[in-house]
Amino acid sequence: MAKIVDNIAMYLKKTDIIIWLLSVVAIVYSLLLISDMQRAGNYNYMFTQIIAIIIGYIIAVVISLINYNFIVKLWWIFGLLGLILSGLVFLFGIQVTGTDDTAWIQLPGGFSFQPSEFMKICFIITFTKHLSILIENDKIKSLFGVVTLCIHAVIPMAMIHKQGDDGAVLIFLFIALVMSFLAGVEGKYFAIFGGLLAVGLPLVWNFFLNDEHRNRILALFDLDGNAMTNYGWQQYQGKVSIASGKLTGSGLYNGTRVGHGIVPEQENDFIFTVAGEEFGFIGCIILLLILLFICLRILYKGKTALDVKGSFICYGVFALIASQTVVNIGMVLGLIPVIGITLPFFSAGGTSVMSILICIGLVQSVIKHQEKDINSAKIRIGSLSRKKI
């Protein structure tokens, strides 16, 4: 037993215990919220969530034990896996309750999973490899290099768009932009992209968005309240629930609106409303601070990584968590339309929480094996010095 404890202590010492602790705090908080909202229905979200969390942490630990350079070296396997997962949706995809896209695959036992969540992990790995190759060949600032990055990003985005999951498309775009910017792609290319996006907005509005998407956007500007009975109903009720919590909230298991399930999808995309009603403004701030600290810690580890591959993996995970957090909160508060983005760590959904924990495992792999590489480098330097003497 003592040896096991020593091994665990040694493992934690070589990884970042702060990130582990923050992830555990986030998970515990999320389970409190999910257990609270289960009063509104008969489905056991807790069982699915706990199973996914256990599996997610196991996979995260296993991945952290594998050198991230080896993982990136297998980029083509992850790229192929991402394409296969996305392709399976076109063959076996289903639409689950509370969604308007066909982006899920049914599993035995009544479970389902969303391949796009795992595709984000595959994309971070393949994009890391792509960026590292461009830097090695001094192409990161060239037009050719930027064009290849655009093609790389467009492939998964186009496939997911065809499935109707445009919320996930937006997250892929954020990941690609953040990783490219932090990798050193020049600002003029982002300016060109912004200009093209502005010019192309009318085309996007008329040809790429359907009536559902357009109505959700228009509901944000419906000052007369006509949309409150339809496309703006969910956001309106969500804001009412958050406001009802005031400073300290109603208390766990005491929120009337949560108990009656007034806010649609309060267990998933709108889990933030549960925190607002039950724990009030203070509970909302604590939730946001947890996610902020996780993002800042991962970003810091990316900035202090010893090689570009380690940095890019951390940047990709940072972009994933940060963008989903900003989009989800903006969605709940009625600042942007509802596009079906989960709140990292907190939303109920096995695929979502499992993929986030796997991403944490990738970051821990960078931290753990870079320390090992430092020690190896010191040994090699010492050996060379002795030979010279």
C-alpha positions in Angstrom: 0.0 0.0 0.0 2.8 2.4 0.9 4.4 1.8 -2.5 1.2 2.5 -4.3 0.8 5.8 -2.4 4.4 6.7 -3.2 3.8 6.0 -6.9 0.7 8.2 -6.9 2.6 11.0 -5.1 5.4 10.7 -7.6 2.9 10.8 -10.5 1.2 13.9 -9.1 4.5 15.6 -8.6 5.4 15.2 -12.3 2.1 16.4 -13.5 0.3 19.7 -12.6 -1.7 19.1 -9.5 -3.3 22.5 -9.8 -5.0 21.5 -13.0 -6.1 18.2 -11.6 -7.6 19.9 -8.5 -9.3 22.6 -10.5 -10.9 19.9 -12.8 -12.1 17.9 -9.8 -13.6 21.1 -8.2 -15.4 21.8 -11.5 -16.7 18.2 -11.7 -17.9 18.2 -8.1 -19.7 21.5 -8.7 -21.3 20.1 -11.9 -22.5 17.0 -10.1 -24.2 19.2 -7.5 -26.0 21.1 -10.3 -27.0 18.0 -12.1 -28.3 16.2 -9.0 -30.3 19.4 -8.3 -32.0 19.6 -11.7 -32.9 15.9 -11.7 -35.9 16.9 -9.5 -37.5 18.1 -12.7 -37.6 14.7 -14.5 -37.3 11.0 -14.3 -34.1 10.5 -16.4 -31.0 9.6 -14.4 -28.4 12.1 -15.8 -26.2 11.4 -12.8 -25.6 7.8 -13.7 -24.4 8.6 -17.2 -22.4 11.6 -16.0 -20.5 9.7 -13.3 -19.7 6.8 -15.6 -18.4 9.2 -18.2 -16.3 11.0 -15.6 -14.7 7.8 -14.4 -13.9 6.7 -17.9 -12.7 10.2 -18.8 -10.3 10.4 -15.9 -8.9 6.9 -16.6 -8.3 7.8 -20.2 -6.8 11.2 -19.1 -4.3 9.5 -16.8 -3.4 6.9 -19.4 -2.8 9.7 -22.0 -0.7 11.7 -19.5 1.6 8.6 -19.2 2.2 8.6 -23.0 4.7 11.1 -24.3 2.9 13.8 -26.3 5.5 13.7 -29.0 4.6 10.1 -29.7 0.9 11.1 -29.8 1.6 13.9 -32.3 3.7 11.5 -34.3 0.6 9.4 -34.8 -1.3 12.5 -36.2 -2.4 10.6 -39.3 -4.2 8.0 -37.1 -6.1 10.7 -35.3 -6.9 12.5 -38.5 -8.2 9.3 -40.0 -10.2 8.5 -36.8 -11.8 12.0 -36.9 -12.9 11.5 -40.5 -14.3 8.1 -39.8 -16.2 9.3 -36.8 -17.6 12.2 -38.8 -18.4 9.8 -41.7 -20.3 7.4 -39.4 -22.8 10.2 -38.6 -23.9 10.4 -42.2 -24.6 6.6 -42.1 -26.0 6.1 -38.6 -26.6 9.6 -37.3 -29.7 10.4 -35.2 -31.3 13.5 -33.7 -31.6 13.4 -29.9 -34.2 15.2 -27.9 -33.6 18.9 -27.5 -31.4 19.2 -30.5 -32.0 20.3 -34.1 -29.1 18.5 -35.8 -28.3 14.9 -36.8 -24.9 14.7 -35.1 -25.3 11.7 -32.7 -24.8 8.0 -33.0 -26.9 5.6 -31.0 -25.1 3.0 -28.8 -26.4 -0.2 -27.2 -28.1 0.2 -23.8 -29.8 3.5 -24.7 -26.6 5.6 -24.7 -25.6 7.9 -27.5 -22.4 9.9 -28.3 -21.5 12.9 -30.4 -18.5 12.3 -32.6 -17.8 16.0 -33.1 -16.6 16.2 -29.4 -13.9 13.6 -30.1 -13.1 15.2 -33.4 -12.1 18.3 -31.6 -9.3 16.3 -29.8 -8.2 14.8 -33.1 -8.2 18.2 -34.7 -6.0 19.7 -31.9 -3.5 16.9 -32.5 -3.4 17.1 -36.3 -3.3 20.9 -36.3 -0.4 20.8 -33.8 1.5 18.6 -36.2 0.6 20.9 -39.1 1.8 24.0 -37.3 5.0 22.4 -36.2 5.9 21.3 -39.7 5.3 24.9 -41.0 7.5 26.3 -38.3 10.3 23.7 -39.0 10.2 24.7 -42.7 9.9 28.4 -42.0 6.5 28.6 -43.7 4.3 29.8 -40.8 4.3 33.4 -42.2 4.0 32.5 -45.8 0.8 32.6 -47.9 1.2 29.0 -48.8 1.4 28.0 -45.1 -1.7 30.0 -44.2 -3.7 28.5 -47.1 -2.8 25.0 -46.0 -4.0 25.8 -42.5 -7.3 27.1 -43.9 -7.8 23.9 -45.9 -7.0 21.8 -42.8 -9.6 23.7 -40.7 -12.3 23.7 -43.4 -12.4 20.0 -43.9 -13.8 19.0 -40.4 -15.9 22.2 -40.3 -17.6 21.4 -43.6 -18.3 17.8 -42.6 -19.9 19.0 -39.3 -21.8 21.7 -41.0 -23.4 19.1 -43.2 -24.6 17.4 -40.0 -26.3 20.6 -38.9 -24.1 21.2 -35.9 -23.0 24.7 -36.6 -22.2 25.4 -33.0 -19.4 22.9 -33.2 -18.2 24.5 -36.4 -17.8 27.8 -34.6 -15.7 26.1 -31.9 -13.4 24.5 -34.5 -13.0 27.9 -36.1 -12.0 29.4 -32.7 -9.5 26.6 -32.1 -7.9 27.1 -35.5 -7.7 30.9 -35.1 -6.2 30.8 -31.6 -3.7 28.1 -32.4 -2.6 29.9 -35.6 -2.3 33.3 -33.9 -0.3 32.0 -31.0 1.9 30.0 -33.5 3.0 33.2 -35.2 0.7 33.6 -38.2 0.9 37.3 -39.1 -1.9 39.6 -38.2 -2.5 40.7 -41.8 -4.0 37.3 -42.6 -6.5 37.6 -39.7 -7.4 41.1 -41.0 -8.0 39.6 -44.5 -10.1 36.9 -43.0 -12.1 39.4 -41.0 -12.7 41.5 -44.1 -13.8 38.5 -46.2 -16.1 37.5 -43.4 -17.7 40.9 -43.2 -18.2 41.0 -47.0 -19.6 37.5 -47.0 -22.1 38.0 -44.2 -25.0 38.6 -46.7 -24.1 35.4 -48.5 -24.0 33.5 -45.2 -27.3 34.9 -44.1 -29.1 34.1 -47.4 -27.5 30.8 -48.4 -25.9 29.1 -45.5 -28.3 29.8 -42.6 -31.7 28.2 -42.6 -34.9 29.7 -41.2 -34.3 28.2 -37.8 -30.9 29.9 -37.5 -32.1 33.3 -38.8 -35.1 33.3 -36.4 -32.8 32.6 -33.4 -30.6 35.6 -34.4 -33.6 37.9 -34.9 -35.0 36.8 -31.5 -32.0 38.6 -29.9 -33.3 42.0 -31.3 -37.0 41.4 -30.8 -37.6 44.3 -28.4 -41.4 43.8 -28.5 -41.1 40.4 -27.0 -43.0 38.5 -29.8 -40.1 36.0 -29.9 -40.5 35.2 -26.3 -43.2 32.6 -27.1 -40.9 30.8 -29.6 -37.2 31.2 -30.5 -36.4 33.5 -27.6 -38.3 31.5 -25.0 -35.4 29.5 -23.7 -33.1 32.4 -23.3 -35.8 34.6 -21.7 -36.6 31.9 -19.1 -32.9 31.3 -18.5 -32.3 34.9 -17.6 -35.3 34.9 -15.3 -34.0 31.9 -13.5 -30.6 33.5 -13.0 -32.1 36.8 -11.9 -34.3 34.9 -9.4 -31.3 33.7 -7.5 -30.2 37.2 -6.7 -27.0 37.4 -4.6 -26.8 34.0 -2.8 -29.5 31.9 -4.5 -32.4 29.8 -3.3 -30.1 27.1 -2.0 -29.4 23.6 -3.3 -32.6 21.7 -4.1 -34.7 24.7 -3.2 -35.1 26.5 -6.6 -38.7 26.3 -7.7 -38.0 27.0 -11.4 -35.3 24.3 -11.5 -37.6 21.8 -9.8 -40.3 22.4 -12.4 -37.9 22.3 -15.3 -39.1 25.6 -16.7 -35.8 26.3 -18.6 -35.5 23.8 -21.5 -32.3 21.9 -21.5 -31.3 23.1 -18.1 -29.2 20.0 -17.6 -27.1 20.6 -20.7 -26.6 23.9 -22.6 -28.4 25.9 -19.9 -26.8 24.4 -16.8 -25.5 27.9 -15.9 -29.1 28.9 -15.1 -29.2 26.2 -12.4 -26.1 27.7 -10.8 -27.7 31.1 -11.0 -31.0 30.2 -9.3 -29.6 27.8 -6.6 -26.4 29.7 -5.8 -27.1 33.2 -7.0 -24.6 35.7 -8.4 -21.9 34.4 -6.0 -22.3 30.8 -7.4 -22.1 32.1 -11.0 -18.9 34.0 -10.3 -17.4 31.0 -8.6 -18.2 28.8 -11.6 -16.7 31.3 -14.0 -13.6 31.7 -11.8 -13.0 28.0 -11.8 -13.1 27.9 -15.6 -11.0 31.0 -15.8 -8.3 29.6 -13.6 -8.3 26.3 -15.6 -7.9 28.3 -18.9 -5.1 30.6 -17.5 -3.2 27.6 -16.0 -3.3 25.7 -19.3 -2.3 28.8 -21.3 0.6 29.4 -18.9 1.8 25.8 -19.4 1.6 26.3 -23.1 3.7 29.5 -22.9 6.4 27.7 -20.7 6.5 24.5 -22.7 9.9 23.6 -24.1 8.9 22.8 -27.6 6.3 24.0 -30.1 4.3 20.7 -30.1 3.8 21.0 -26.4 2.8 24.6 -26.6 0.3 24.0 -29.5 -1.4 21.2 -27.6 -1.9 23.4 -24.6 -3.1 26.3 -26.8 -5.6 24.1 -28.6 -7.1 22.8 -25.3 -7.1 26.4 -23.9 -9.0 27.6 -27.1 -11.5 24.7 -26.8 -12.4 25.4 -23.1 -12.3 29.2 -23.4 -14.4 29.4 -26.6 -17.0 27.0 -25.4 -17.2 28.9 -22.1 -17.6 32.3 -23.7 -20.1 31.0 -26.3 -22.2 29.1 -23.8 -22.4 31.9 -21.3 -23.2 34.4 -24.1 -25.9 32.1 -25.3 -27.5 31.7 -21.9 -27.4 35.5 -21.3 -29.0 36.2 -24.6 -25.9 37.9 -26.1 -25.7 35.4 -29.0 -28.2 33.0 -30.5 -28.7 29.5 -29.1 -26.3 27.2 -31.0 -26.1 24.1 -28.8 -22.7 24.5 -27.1 -22.1 22.8 -23.8 -20.4 24.4 -20.8 -17.1 22.6 -20.3 -17.0 20.3 -17.2 -20.4 21.4 -16.1 -23.0 20.4 -18.7 -24.6 17.0 -18.4 -23.5 14.8 -21.3 -21.1 11.9 -21.3 -19.4 12.7 -24.6 -18.8 16.3 -23.6 -17.3 15.7 -20.2 -15.3 12.8 -21.4 -13.7 14.7 -24.2 -12.8 17.6 -21.9 -11.1 15.3 -19.4 -9.2 13.7 -22.3 -8.0 17.1 -23.3 -6.8 17.6 -19.7 -4.9 14.4 -20.1 -3.2 15.8 -23.2 -2.1 18.9 -21.2 -0.8 16.7 -18.4 1.2 14.7 -20.9 3.0 17.8 -22.0 3.8 18.8 -18.4 4.9 15.3 -17.3 7.1 14.4 -20.2 8.7 17.8 -20.7 10.2 17.4 -17.2 11.5 14.0 -18.2 13.0 15.5 -21.3 14.7 18.2 -19.2 16.4 15.5 -17.1 17.4 13.6 -20.2 18.9 16.8 -21.6 20.9 17.4 -18.4 22.3 13.9 -18.6 23.3 14.3 -22.2 24.9 17.7 -21.5 26.8 16.2 -18.6 28.1 13.3 -20.7 29.3 15.6 -23.4 31.2 17.8 -20.8 33.0 14.8 -19.4 34.1 13.6 -22.8 35.5 17.1 -23.6 37.5 17.0 -20.3 
